[in-house]
């Protein structure tokens, strides 16, 4: 080995390279630990398409900041993102560094569509379930209620918009949409009437049942006024109803 000049030169070059890498690494570590790179500024801003209505500085300080560790170089951006996404009302956050000691966090808020279940959670217009202050959510107006199996949130949102459109013909609005564990649909409307629509047997099942009810609704309203409690549209050729103050259940067949 000691007589092999090429091998000696290669070994010496490798050792020199390792030494330089170690020195450079130590120098970079020393620079990275300087006080000038301690995080001093965290700027929170909304996405270009939205505004921040419910995220306050105090909420951020209480929830996100204690979980942020490190300086400009060492902070884990994924950890910062996760910290902000744990703040109530935050749907999504993106984080970037701002030289030399800052972070810029772009936040997208949840837009509430209604309540979900009976435990105080909310459903967003994107079909996400989240937890936030209900009183703050009510600032957006009266919220409809939603119930459904786990994983059905986006399907429930889609059907809610369908029901809005279909029942608007009769000047009715859905106030509660329920999807049972057996995937049967029911809707409580703005007049207090509950409509049982059952399961979707085909692509047009629900629409056809709603249209059948809407067509006969003026006749029902004329006969029973505001006493209609519930209507069952699961009958293939008609419907069954229950009315307030009447101890009966009758089926009305199509002619």
C-alpha positions in Angstrom: 0.0 0.0 0.0 2.7 2.5 1.1 4.5 2.0 -2.3 1.3 2.6 -4.3 1.4 6.3 -5.0 -2.0 6.4 -6.7 -3.6 4.7 -3.8 -2.0 7.0 -1.3 -3.1 10.0 -3.2 -6.7 8.7 -3.4 -6.7 8.0 0.3 -5.3 11.4 1.1 -7.9 13.0 -1.1 -10.7 11.1 0.5 -9.6 12.0 4.0 -9.2 15.7 3.0 -12.7 15.7 1.5 -14.2 14.1 4.6 -12.4 16.7 6.7 -13.7 19.5 4.6 -17.2 18.1 4.8 -17.0 17.8 8.6 -15.6 21.4 8.9 -18.3 22.8 6.6 -21.0 20.9 8.4 -19.8 22.2 11.8 -19.6 25.7 10.3 -23.2 25.5 8.9 -24.4 24.1 12.3 -22.8 27.0 14.1 -24.3 29.6 11.7 -27.7 28.0 11.9 -27.7 28.3 15.7 -27.1 32.1 15.7 -29.8 34.2 17.5 -30.6 36.0 14.2 -32.3 32.9 12.9 -34.5 32.4 16.0 -38.1 32.5 14.8 -39.6 35.9 15.5 -42.3 36.4 13.0 -45.1 34.1 12.0 -47.5 35.7 9.5 -50.9 34.1 9.0 -52.8 35.0 5.9 -55.9 33.7 4.0 -55.8 32.0 0.7 -56.4 34.2 -2.4 -60.0 32.9 -2.6 -61.0 33.4 1.0 -61.0 35.5 4.2 -60.4 34.6 7.8 -63.5 35.1 9.8 -62.9 32.8 12.8 -59.2 32.5 13.2 -57.8 35.0 15.7 -54.3 35.7 16.9 -55.2 34.5 20.4 -56.4 31.2 19.1 -53.2 30.7 17.1 -51.0 31.5 20.1 -53.0 29.2 22.4 -53.1 26.2 20.0 -50.4 26.3 17.4 -47.4 28.3 18.6 -46.5 26.0 21.6 -46.1 23.1 19.2 -43.6 24.9 16.9 -40.0 24.0 17.7 -36.7 25.1 16.1 -35.4 28.1 14.2 -35.5 29.3 10.6 -33.4 26.3 9.5 -34.4 23.6 11.8 -38.2 24.1 12.2 -40.2 21.2 10.7 -42.6 22.7 8.2 -44.8 19.6 8.3 -45.0 20.0 12.0 -45.9 23.6 11.7 -48.6 22.8 9.1 -50.0 20.1 11.4 -50.0 22.5 14.4 -52.1 25.1 12.4 -54.4 22.4 11.1 -55.2 21.5 14.6 -56.6 24.9 15.3 -60.5 25.1 15.1 -61.8 26.3 11.8 -58.6 25.6 9.9 -59.3 23.2 7.0 -55.8 23.4 5.4 -52.6 25.2 6.0 -49.4 25.6 3.9 -46.2 26.9 5.3 -43.1 28.6 3.8 -40.0 30.1 5.3 -39.4 33.9 5.2 -35.8 35.0 5.5 -34.2 35.3 8.0 -36.4 34.5 11.0 -40.0 34.2 9.9 -42.7 31.9 8.6 -45.7 32.6 6.4 -48.7 30.4 7.0 -51.5 30.4 4.4 -54.7 29.2 5.9 -58.0 28.0 4.4 -61.0 28.1 6.7 -63.8 25.6 6.9 -67.0 27.0 5.5 -69.8 25.5 7.6 -72.8 24.0 5.8 -74.6 22.6 8.9 -74.3 20.5 12.0 -73.3 16.8 11.9 -74.7 14.3 14.3 -75.8 15.1 17.9 -72.4 15.8 19.4 -71.8 19.4 18.4 -69.7 18.8 15.3 -70.0 20.7 12.0 -70.1 19.7 8.4 -68.4 21.9 5.8 -69.4 22.7 2.3 -66.6 20.5 1.2 -67.9 17.5 3.1 -65.4 17.7 6.0 -66.5 17.1 9.6 -64.8 19.5 12.0 -65.2 20.7 15.6 -65.7 24.4 16.3 -67.7 26.8 18.3 -71.4 26.4 17.2 -72.2 30.0 18.2 -69.5 31.2 15.7 -70.9 28.9 13.0 -74.4 30.4 13.5 -73.1 33.7 12.3 -73.4 32.2 8.9 -77.2 31.9 9.3 -79.5 29.1 10.3 -77.7 25.8 9.8 -79.4 22.7 8.6 -78.7 19.4 10.4 -77.1 16.3 8.9 -76.9 12.7 10.1 -75.2 9.8 8.3 -72.8 6.9 8.6 -69.1 7.5 8.8 -67.7 8.1 5.4 -71.0 9.4 3.9 -70.3 13.1 4.5 -69.7 14.1 0.9 -72.6 12.0 -0.4 -74.9 13.8 2.2 -73.7 17.2 1.0 -74.4 16.3 -2.6 -77.9 15.0 -1.8 -78.6 18.1 0.3 -78.0 20.3 -2.8 -80.2 18.0 -4.8 -83.0 18.2 -2.2 -82.7 22.0 -2.2 -83.3 22.1 -5.9 -86.1 19.5 -6.0 -88.2 20.8 -3.1 -87.8 24.5 -4.2 -90.6 23.8 -6.8 -93.0 23.5 -3.8 -91.3 26.4 -2.0 -89.9 24.1 0.7 -86.4 23.9 2.1 -84.6 20.9 3.7 -83.7 21.7 7.3 -82.5 18.2 8.2 -81.1 15.4 6.0 -80.6 12.0 7.5 -79.0 8.9 6.0 -79.5 5.8 8.0 -77.1 2.9 8.6 -79.0 1.0 5.9 -78.6 4.0 3.5 -82.2 5.1 3.6 -82.9 8.8 3.2 -85.2 11.1 5.1 -85.6 14.9 4.9 -87.3 17.3 7.3 -88.6 20.3 5.5 -89.1 24.0 6.5 -92.8 23.4 7.0 -92.0 20.8 9.7 -92.9 17.9 7.5 -90.6 14.8 7.5 -90.4 12.9 4.2 -89.2 9.3 4.1 -87.6 8.6 0.8 -86.0 5.3 1.4 -83.0 3.8 -0.3 -81.7 4.6 -3.8 -82.7 1.7 -5.9 -81.5 3.4 -9.1 -80.0 6.7 -10.1 -83.3 8.5 -10.3 -85.2 6.9 -7.4 -85.0 9.8 -5.0 -85.7 12.4 -7.6 -88.8 10.5 -8.9 -90.2 10.2 -5.3 -89.6 13.9 -4.6 -91.3 14.9 -7.9 -94.3 12.7 -7.1 -94.7 14.4 -3.7 -94.2 17.9 -5.1 -96.9 17.2 -7.7 -99.5 16.2 -5.1 -98.4 18.5 -2.4 -100.8 21.4 -3.3 -103.7 18.9 -2.9 -102.4 17.7 0.5 -101.9 21.3 1.6 -105.4 22.3 0.7 -106.9 19.3 2.6 -104.7 19.3 5.7 -103.2 22.8 5.8 -100.2 22.7 8.1 -101.1 19.5 10.0 -99.0 17.2 7.9 -96.4 15.5 10.2 -94.8 13.0 7.9 -95.1 11.6 4.4 -93.8 8.2 3.4 -92.8 8.1 -0.3 -91.5 4.5 -0.3 -94.7 3.2 -1.9 -94.2 2.4 -5.6 -97.6 3.9 -6.7 -98.5 6.4 -4.0 -97.7 7.6 -0.5 -98.7 7.3 3.1 -99.0 10.2 5.5 -99.5 11.1 9.1 -101.1 14.4 10.2 -101.0 16.3 13.5 -104.2 15.9 15.5 -105.4 12.9 13.4 -105.0 9.4 14.8 -104.8 7.8 11.4 -102.5 6.7 8.7 -103.8 6.5 5.2 -102.5 5.7 1.8 -103.3 7.8 -1.2 -103.0 6.1 -4.5 -102.2 7.7 -7.8 -105.0 7.8 -10.3 
